[in-house]
Amino acid sequence: MNEMIQKSSKGHKVGSSGAALAILCFFMPWILVSCGGQTTKVNGWDLASGTVIGSGFSAQQIEGKPILFLVLLAALGVLALAYFAFKRGSLTPVMDGYGLIALGAVPLLILFISFSGAKDQAAQQGVYLEYQIGLWGVVIGYIAAIAGGVLNLRE
C-alpha cells in the first residue's frame, strides 16, 4: 500500500482522496427535512433508493432517484483509474487526465440538476430543506477529482 502511494501521480493522489471523501459522504446526511414539527436527515443512499420521512400520520414517501447511484459509481471509477494507472506504471492523458475530469464533472452535473430548485419546491409544499455536510462533502470530493485530472494533464 505504501508503495502504491509513493508511485502514484499527484493527480491520482488528489483525485483518489476526493473520491474517498465522496464515498464516505454519500452515506452521511445530505439534507435535513423539516415538516410538521418533525425533522429528518436523509443521506445519499436514501435519496437514491427512496425512503419514508416521518412516522404516523405525517409519514411521507420520498421516491428514489436511481440516477444518484451514478454519483457513488463515479467515485469508484476514480479509484479504479488510480489503481490501473499504478498497475500500468505510467499516465495516459485520455484516461488519467480527461477520465478523471469526466468522472468528477458528471456527478456534479447530476447533483446540480437534481437539487436545483429543490428548496423552492419544498417551500411551496410547506417543507423546509437544508443541505447538510454529506452533500457538500460529495461536491468537494468531485471538485478534487477534477483537480486531480488537471494535475495529471500537466504532468
BALOBA-1460 file (C-alpha; in Angstrom, 3 decimals):
// residues 155
<rec num="1" residu="m" x="0.000" y="0.000" z="0.000"/>
<rec num="2" residu="n" x="2.832" y="2.383" z="0.868"/>
<rec num="3" residu="e" x="4.472" y="1.636" z="-2.495"/>
<rec num="4" residu="m" x="1.234" y="2.468" z="-4.298"/>
<rec num="5" residu="i" x="1.017" y="5.850" z="-2.592"/>
<rec num="6" residu="q" x="4.637" y="6.701" z="-3.417"/>
<rec num="7" residu="k" x="4.348" y="5.680" z="-7.096"/>
<rec num="8" residu="s" x="1.012" y="7.412" z="-7.713"/>
<rec num="9" residu="s" x="0.921" y="10.742" z="-9.508"/>
<rec num="10" residu="k" x="-0.085" y="13.909" z="-7.671"/>
<rec num="11" residu="g" x="-3.273" y="13.984" z="-9.694"/>
<rec num="12" residu="h" x="-4.267" y="10.493" z="-8.656"/>
<rec num="13" residu="k" x="-3.453" y="11.228" z="-5.032"/>
<rec num="14" residu="v" x="-5.734" y="14.281" z="-5.091"/>
<rec num="15" residu="g" x="-8.427" y="12.559" z="-7.169"/>
<rec num="16" residu="s" x="-8.413" y="9.379" z="-5.082"/>
<rec num="17" residu="s" x="-8.635" y="11.369" z="-1.867"/>
<rec num="18" residu="g" x="-11.583" y="13.263" z="-3.304"/>
<rec num="19" residu="a" x="-13.240" y="10.008" z="-4.392"/>
<rec num="20" residu="a" x="-12.778" y="8.504" z="-0.939"/>
<rec num="21" residu="l" x="-14.341" y="11.636" z="0.570"/>
<rec num="22" residu="a" x="-17.259" y="11.380" z="-1.881"/>
<rec num="23" residu="i" x="-17.863" y="7.720" z="-0.975"/>
<rec num="24" residu="l" x="-17.782" y="8.480" z="2.742"/>
<rec num="25" residu="c" x="-20.060" y="11.493" z="2.401"/>
<rec num="26" residu="f" x="-22.531" y="9.585" z="0.200"/>
<rec num="27" residu="f" x="-23.638" y="7.785" z="3.358"/>
<rec num="28" residu="m" x="-23.683" y="10.901" z="5.542"/>
<rec num="29" residu="p" x="-26.746" y="13.207" z="5.805"/>
<rec num="30" residu="w" x="-27.345" y="15.208" z="2.617"/>
<rec num="31" residu="i" x="-30.491" y="17.085" z="3.510"/>
<rec num="32" residu="l" x="-32.436" y="17.971" z="6.631"/>
<rec num="33" residu="v" x="-36.176" y="17.806" z="6.024"/>
<rec num="34" residu="s" x="-38.462" y="19.574" z="8.471"/>
<rec num="35" residu="c" x="-42.218" y="19.201" z="8.149"/>
<rec num="36" residu="g" x="-44.995" y="19.306" z="10.718"/>
<rec num="37" residu="g" x="-42.629" y="19.705" z="13.649"/>
<rec num="38" residu="q" x="-40.573" y="16.627" z="12.716"/>
<rec num="39" residu="t" x="-37.068" y="16.792" z="11.347"/>
<rec num="40" residu="t" x="-35.334" y="14.010" z="9.469"/>
<rec num="41" residu="k" x="-31.860" y="13.766" z="7.990"/>
<rec num="42" residu="v" x="-31.638" y="11.910" z="4.691"/>
<rec num="43" residu="n" x="-28.406" y="10.574" z="3.193"/>
<rec num="44" residu="g" x="-27.462" y="9.950" z="-0.432"/>
<rec num="45" residu="w" x="-28.317" y="6.266" z="-0.318"/>
<rec num="46" residu="d" x="-31.828" y="7.019" z="0.942"/>
<rec num="47" residu="l" x="-32.347" y="9.658" z="-1.734"/>
<rec num="48" residu="a" x="-31.207" y="7.249" z="-4.446"/>
<rec num="49" residu="s" x="-33.227" y="4.250" z="-3.258"/>
<rec num="50" residu="g" x="-36.235" y="6.017" z="-1.721"/>
<rec num="51" residu="t" x="-37.264" y="6.283" z="1.910"/>
<rec num="52" residu="v" x="-40.056" y="7.266" z="4.260"/>
<rec num="53" residu="i" x="-39.761" y="10.512" z="6.186"/>
<rec num="54" residu="g" x="-41.549" y="10.878" z="9.480"/>
<rec num="55" residu="s" x="-43.933" y="8.444" z="11.127"/>
<rec num="56" residu="g" x="-47.620" y="8.005" z="11.735"/>
<rec num="57" residu="f" x="-49.990" y="10.415" z="10.001"/>
<rec num="58" residu="s" x="-47.240" y="12.732" z="8.835"/>
<rec num="59" residu="a" x="-45.175" y="9.993" z="7.146"/>
<rec num="60" residu="q" x="-44.254" y="10.841" z="3.567"/>
<rec num="61" residu="q" x="-42.736" y="8.586" z="0.958"/>
<rec num="62" residu="i" x="-39.759" y="10.004" z="-0.940"/>
<rec num="63" residu="e" x="-39.437" y="8.405" z="-4.350"/>
<rec num="64" residu="g" x="-35.927" y="7.189" z="-5.095"/>
<rec num="65" residu="k" x="-33.755" y="8.776" z="-7.764"/>
<rec num="66" residu="p" x="-31.653" y="5.864" z="-9.063"/>
<rec num="67" residu="i" x="-29.513" y="8.270" z="-11.100"/>
<rec num="68" residu="l" x="-27.922" y="9.323" z="-7.796"/>
<rec num="69" residu="f" x="-26.275" y="5.888" z="-7.632"/>
<rec num="70" residu="l" x="-24.078" y="7.163" z="-10.507"/>
<rec num="71" residu="v" x="-22.629" y="9.645" z="-8.009"/>
<rec num="72" residu="l" x="-21.366" y="6.708" z="-5.956"/>
<rec num="73" residu="l" x="-20.237" y="4.701" z="-9.002"/>
<rec num="74" residu="a" x="-18.216" y="7.629" z="-10.355"/>
<rec num="75" residu="a" x="-16.179" y="7.717" z="-7.134"/>
<rec num="76" residu="l" x="-15.458" y="4.008" z="-7.514"/>
<rec num="77" residu="g" x="-14.435" y="4.737" z="-11.102"/>
<rec num="78" residu="v" x="-11.925" y="7.358" z="-9.937"/>
<rec num="79" residu="l" x="-10.391" y="4.835" z="-7.546"/>
<rec num="80" residu="a" x="-10.260" y="2.241" z="-10.332"/>
<rec num="81" residu="l" x="-8.472" y="4.684" z="-12.654"/>
<rec num="82" residu="a" x="-5.858" y="5.354" z="-9.990"/>
<rec num="83" residu="y" x="-5.345" y="1.632" z="-9.432"/>
<rec num="84" residu="f" x="-4.980" y="0.877" z="-13.152"/>
<rec num="85" residu="a" x="-2.531" y="3.778" z="-13.574"/>
<rec num="86" residu="f" x="-0.448" y="2.314" z="-10.752"/>
<rec num="87" residu="k" x="-0.520" y="-1.115" z="-12.406"/>
<rec num="88" residu="r" x="0.494" y="0.369" z="-15.790"/>
<rec num="89" residu="g" x="3.229" y="2.419" z="-14.208"/>
<rec num="90" residu="s" x="2.558" y="5.411" z="-16.456"/>
<rec num="91" residu="l" x="-0.006" y="8.114" z="-17.145"/>
<rec num="92" residu="t" x="-2.105" y="8.371" z="-20.283"/>
<rec num="93" residu="p" x="-3.652" y="11.788" z="-20.933"/>
<rec num="94" residu="v" x="-7.011" y="10.470" z="-22.098"/>
<rec num="95" residu="m" x="-7.724" y="8.101" z="-19.205"/>
<rec num="96" residu="d" x="-5.812" y="9.690" z="-16.358"/>
<rec num="97" residu="g" x="-6.489" y="13.305" z="-17.241"/>
<rec num="98" residu="y" x="-9.735" y="13.627" z="-19.115"/>
<rec num="99" residu="g" x="-11.142" y="10.492" z="-17.483"/>
<rec num="100" residu="l" x="-10.777" y="11.963" z="-14.007"/>
<rec num="101" residu="i" x="-12.226" y="15.260" z="-15.168"/>
<rec num="102" residu="a" x="-15.251" y="13.496" z="-16.681"/>
<rec num="103" residu="l" x="-15.738" y="11.284" z="-13.619"/>
<rec num="104" residu="g" x="-15.731" y="14.431" z="-11.498"/>
<rec num="105" residu="a" x="-17.887" y="16.607" z="-13.732"/>
<rec num="106" residu="v" x="-20.715" y="14.165" z="-14.480"/>
<rec num="107" residu="p" x="-21.708" y="13.620" z="-10.820"/>
<rec num="108" residu="l" x="-21.566" y="17.354" z="-10.189"/>
<rec num="109" residu="l" x="-23.900" y="17.875" z="-13.145"/>
<rec num="110" residu="i" x="-26.258" y="15.185" z="-11.816"/>
<rec num="111" residu="l" x="-26.278" y="16.818" z="-8.379"/>
<rec num="112" residu="f" x="-26.864" y="20.265" z="-9.840"/>
<rec num="113" residu="i" x="-29.808" y="19.054" z="-11.919"/>
<rec num="114" residu="s" x="-31.257" y="17.006" z="-9.058"/>
<rec num="115" residu="f" x="-31.069" y="19.737" z="-6.436"/>
<rec num="116" residu="s" x="-31.573" y="22.956" z="-8.390"/>
<rec num="117" residu="g" x="-34.817" y="24.455" z="-7.184"/>
<rec num="118" residu="a" x="-35.375" y="21.752" z="-4.541"/>
<rec num="119" residu="k" x="-35.616" y="24.272" z="-1.708"/>
<rec num="120" residu="d" x="-38.178" y="26.352" z="-3.596"/>
<rec num="121" residu="q" x="-40.309" y="23.316" z="-4.457"/>
<rec num="122" residu="a" x="-40.192" y="22.121" z="-0.864"/>
<rec num="123" residu="a" x="-41.118" y="25.563" z="0.470"/>
<rec num="124" residu="q" x="-44.195" y="25.610" z="-1.775"/>
<rec num="125" residu="q" x="-45.322" y="22.377" z="-0.103"/>
<rec num="126" residu="g" x="-44.649" y="23.691" z="3.399"/>
<rec num="127" residu="v" x="-41.478" y="21.664" z="3.872"/>
<rec num="128" residu="y" x="-38.163" y="23.160" z="4.987"/>
<rec num="129" residu="l" x="-34.990" y="21.757" z="3.379"/>
<rec num="130" residu="e" x="-31.447" y="22.413" z="4.474"/>
<rec num="131" residu="y" x="-28.388" y="20.986" z="2.726"/>
<rec num="132" residu="q" x="-26.118" y="19.050" z="5.088"/>
<rec num="133" residu="i" x="-22.409" y="18.192" z="5.310"/>
<rec num="134" residu="g" x="-22.705" y="14.964" z="3.311"/>
<rec num="135" residu="l" x="-23.843" y="16.743" z="0.149"/>
<rec num="136" residu="w" x="-21.139" y="19.388" z="0.473"/>
<rec num="137" residu="g" x="-18.511" y="16.697" z="1.092"/>
<rec num="138" residu="v" x="-19.518" y="14.892" z="-2.106"/>
<rec num="139" residu="v" x="-19.286" y="18.151" z="-4.067"/>
<rec num="140" residu="i" x="-15.827" y="18.904" z="-2.629"/>
<rec num="141" residu="g" x="-14.713" y="15.336" z="-3.367"/>
<rec num="142" residu="y" x="-15.634" y="15.626" z="-7.034"/>
<rec num="143" residu="i" x="-14.019" y="19.037" z="-7.333"/>
<rec num="144" residu="a" x="-10.862" y="17.332" z="-6.034"/>
<rec num="145" residu="a" x="-11.273" y="14.605" z="-8.684"/>
<rec num="146" residu="i" x="-11.449" y="17.273" z="-11.396"/>
<rec num="147" residu="a" x="-8.368" y="18.970" z="-9.924"/>
<rec num="148" residu="g" x="-6.597" y="15.596" z="-9.985"/>
<rec num="149" residu="g" x="-7.396" y="15.213" z="-13.663"/>
<rec num="150" residu="v" x="-5.999" y="18.679" z="-14.371"/>
<rec num="151" residu="l" x="-2.834" y="17.834" z="-12.421"/>
<rec num="152" residu="n" x="-2.416" y="14.621" z="-14.426"/>
<rec num="153" residu="l" x="-2.741" y="16.543" z="-17.691"/>
<rec num="154" residu="r" x="0.004" y="18.938" z="-16.563"/>
<rec num="155" residu="e" x="2.463" y="16.100" z="-15.715"/>
